[in-house]
Amino acid sequence: MEPIEEFKKKQAETLIANFQRRRIGGYYFPTVKEAKEFIYSSLLKKGDFIGFGGSMTFEKETNLYSELKNNPDYHLIDRYDQSLSQEELNARTINADVFFLSANAISLDGQLVNIDGRGNRTAFLIYGPKSVVVIASSDKIMPDLPSAVLRARNIASPANAIRLHKNTPCVRGGRCYDCVLEDCICADIVVTRLSKIPNRIKVVLVGEKLGY
């Protein structure tokens, strides 16, 4: 095993132990392929209604969005379905069996950091769906909570603002300027430090680089 692979494995073991203390499930896989095999075999079951928050990891890099949308064994609640009003989408998602998202950053002591523009993604992380699955690259693990928040604000958020063609200072300057503009996608900064329902939140860590 290469040193960096060994490091990621050891780091994940530490993080997973800290997740357990916070009643969050934690799993580590070196590759996307292995992570997906686990998700399909252990975290999903036929007939599940599945929601998701905006995530390049879920939608593009793992291809889970396309796979679940086209698999008759599952019912994907598609946030891009224009036939659904926002109210209908919210009502269906809050009652989903499984909700997928990624994380903007994770502290090594087991806290999840997510930043949201409208709060819909973080809302369903906090409350509603029976099971929440967070898929995140181990590159998003930071030494502590302050550095995790800094990563979320100064790496993930500017990258997402660029992707979404927003007119914000971070798009031009490459870091967070703490703006309060209409185009700001950082209305809510949510730290999940504990799962009140044991194991409702599961974090699937992947050794390969994913997302921002």
matplotlib code that plots the C-alpha trace (Angstrom):
import matplotlib.pyplot as plt

x = [0.0, 1.3, 2.0, -0.9, -3.3, -2.2, -2.6, -6.1, -7.0, -5.7, -7.3, -10.6, -10.3, -9.9, -12.8, -15.1, -14.4, -15.3, -18.5, -19.6, -19.2, -21.6, -24.0, -23.2, -22.4, -19.0, -17.5, -14.4, -13.6, -10.5, -12.5, -15.9, -16.6, -16.3, -18.3, -21.2, -21.2, -21.6, -24.4, -26.4, -25.9, -26.3, -27.9, -30.6, -33.4, -35.8, -38.8, -37.0, -38.1, -34.8, -34.2, -31.0, -29.5, -27.4, -24.1, -21.6, -20.5, -23.9, -25.0, -21.8, -18.8, -20.4, -23.2, -25.7, -28.2, -28.5, -28.4, -31.1, -33.2, -33.2, -33.5, -37.1, -36.2, -36.0, -38.2, -36.0, -37.5, -36.0, -35.3, -34.8, -38.3, -40.0, -43.5, -43.0, -43.7, -41.2, -44.0, -44.5, -40.8, -40.3, -43.3, -42.0, -38.4, -39.1, -40.8, -38.1, -36.6, -33.1, -31.6, -28.3, -25.9, -22.2, -20.4, -18.5, -16.1, -15.6, -13.6, -11.5, -13.4, -16.5, -18.5, -20.0, -20.0, -22.4, -23.2, -26.4, -28.1, -31.8, -31.4, -33.2, -30.2, -29.3, -32.9, -33.3, -30.0, -31.3, -34.9, -37.3, -35.9, -35.6, -31.9, -29.3, -26.3, -23.4, -20.8, -17.6, -14.0, -11.5, -9.9, -12.6, -11.4, -9.8, -7.9, -10.6, -13.9, -12.4, -10.4, -13.4, -15.5, -12.7, -12.5, -16.3, -16.3, -13.1, -12.9, -16.2, -18.4, -16.4, -16.1, -19.8, -20.5, -18.3, -20.2, -23.5, -22.4, -23.1, -22.1, -20.3, -16.9, -15.7, -16.1, -13.7, -11.3, -11.2, -12.1, -15.0, -15.7, -18.6, -21.0, -24.7, -25.6, -28.6, -26.4, -24.8, -25.1, -23.9, -27.1, -26.8, -23.7, -24.8, -22.6, -23.9, -22.2, -24.5, -27.2, -30.1, -31.5, -28.6, -27.2, -29.8, -26.8, -24.3, -21.1, -19.4, -15.8, -14.0, -10.3, -10.6, -11.0, -14.7, -16.5, -15.2]
y = [0.0, 3.4, 5.8, 8.2, 5.3, 4.1, 7.6, 7.9, 4.6, 5.5, 8.9, 7.4, 4.9, 7.8, 9.7, 6.7, 6.1, 9.8, 9.4, 6.5, 8.6, 11.1, 8.4, 8.8, 5.8, 5.9, 3.8, 4.1, 2.7, 3.5, 3.7, 4.9, 1.4, -0.1, 2.6, 2.2, -1.6, -1.0, 1.6, -0.7, -3.8, -2.2, 1.3, 0.9, -1.6, -2.2, 0.2, 3.0, 6.5, 8.5, 12.2, 14.1, 17.6, 19.4, 17.5, 17.0, 13.9, 12.3, 13.6, 13.4, 11.7, 8.6, 8.5, 7.6, 10.1, 8.6, 5.0, 5.5, 7.5, 4.7, 1.8, 0.6, -0.9, 2.6, 5.7, 8.8, 12.1, 14.2, 17.8, 18.6, 17.3, 20.5, 19.0, 19.1, 22.4, 23.3, 22.5, 19.0, 18.3, 19.3, 17.2, 14.1, 14.6, 15.1, 11.7, 9.9, 6.6, 7.8, 11.2, 11.6, 14.6, 15.3, 17.5, 20.7, 19.7, 17.3, 17.8, 14.9, 14.9, 13.9, 17.1, 17.7, 21.2, 22.2, 25.6, 26.2, 29.0, 28.2, 25.7, 22.9, 20.5, 21.1, 21.0, 17.4, 16.5, 17.7, 16.5, 14.3, 11.5, 8.2, 7.7, 10.2, 9.1, 11.6, 10.6, 12.6, 12.4, 12.0, 15.1, 17.0, 15.9, 18.8, 18.7, 20.5, 22.4, 25.9, 24.6, 22.6, 25.8, 27.7, 24.9, 25.1, 28.9, 29.4, 26.3, 24.6, 27.7, 29.7, 26.7, 26.1, 29.8, 29.6, 26.4, 28.1, 31.3, 33.5, 37.2, 37.2, 38.5, 34.9, 34.2, 37.0, 36.8, 33.1, 33.3, 34.1, 37.8, 37.3, 39.0, 39.4, 39.8, 38.4, 35.8, 34.6, 30.8, 30.9, 31.8, 29.0, 27.4, 24.1, 22.1, 18.6, 17.5, 14.7, 12.5, 12.4, 9.3, 6.8, 5.9, 8.0, 9.8, 7.6, 9.0, 7.0, 8.2, 7.6, 7.7, 9.1, 12.9, 13.9, 17.2, 20.6]
z = [0.0, -0.9, 2.0, 1.0, 0.8, 4.2, 5.6, 4.2, 5.7, 9.2, 9.1, 8.1, 11.0, 13.4, 11.9, 11.9, 15.6, 16.3, 14.2, 16.3, 19.4, 17.8, 16.8, 13.1, 10.9, 9.2, 6.4, 4.3, 0.8, -1.3, -4.6, -5.8, -7.2, -3.7, -2.1, -4.6, -4.1, -0.4, -0.9, -3.1, -1.0, 2.5, 2.4, -0.2, -0.7, -3.5, -3.5, -1.6, -2.3, -2.7, -2.5, -3.0, -2.5, -5.1, -5.3, -8.0, -6.2, -6.3, -9.7, -11.8, -10.3, -8.9, -11.6, -8.8, -10.1, -13.5, -12.3, -9.7, -12.1, -14.7, -12.3, -11.8, -8.4, -6.9, -6.9, -7.4, -6.2, -8.9, -7.9, -11.6, -12.6, -13.8, -13.4, -9.6, -7.8, -5.0, -2.5, -4.0, -4.2, -0.5, 0.6, -1.2, -0.1, 3.6, 3.6, 1.6, 2.7, 1.8, 1.2, -0.5, -0.3, 0.1, 2.7, 2.2, 4.9, 7.8, 10.9, 12.1, 15.4, 13.5, 12.7, 9.3, 7.8, 5.1, 3.5, 1.7, -0.3, 0.2, 3.1, 1.4, 1.3, 4.9, 6.0, 4.9, 6.4, 9.8, 9.6, 7.7, 5.5, 7.4, 6.4, 5.2, 3.2, 2.9, 0.3, 0.6, -0.5, 2.2, 0.8, 2.6, 6.1, 8.0, 11.3, 13.4, 13.1, 12.4, 9.5, 8.3, 8.2, 6.5, 3.8, 3.3, 3.0, 1.0, -1.3, -1.6, -1.8, -4.3, -6.5, -6.4, -7.0, -10.2, -11.2, -10.8, -12.6, -9.6, -9.4, -6.1, -4.9, -4.3, -8.0, -8.8, -5.8, -5.1, -1.4, 0.8, 1.3, 3.7, 1.2, 1.7, -2.0, -3.7, -5.5, -2.3, -1.9, 1.7, 3.6, 6.0, 7.6, 9.4, 11.7, 12.4, 15.6, 16.7, 15.2, 17.7, 16.0, 16.2, 12.8, 10.8, 9.2, 7.4, 6.0, 3.2, 2.8, -0.5, -1.0, -4.5, -5.1, -5.4, -5.5, -4.3]

ax = plt.figure().add_subplot(projection="3d")
ax.plot(x, y, z, "-o")
ax.set_aspect("equal")
plt.show()
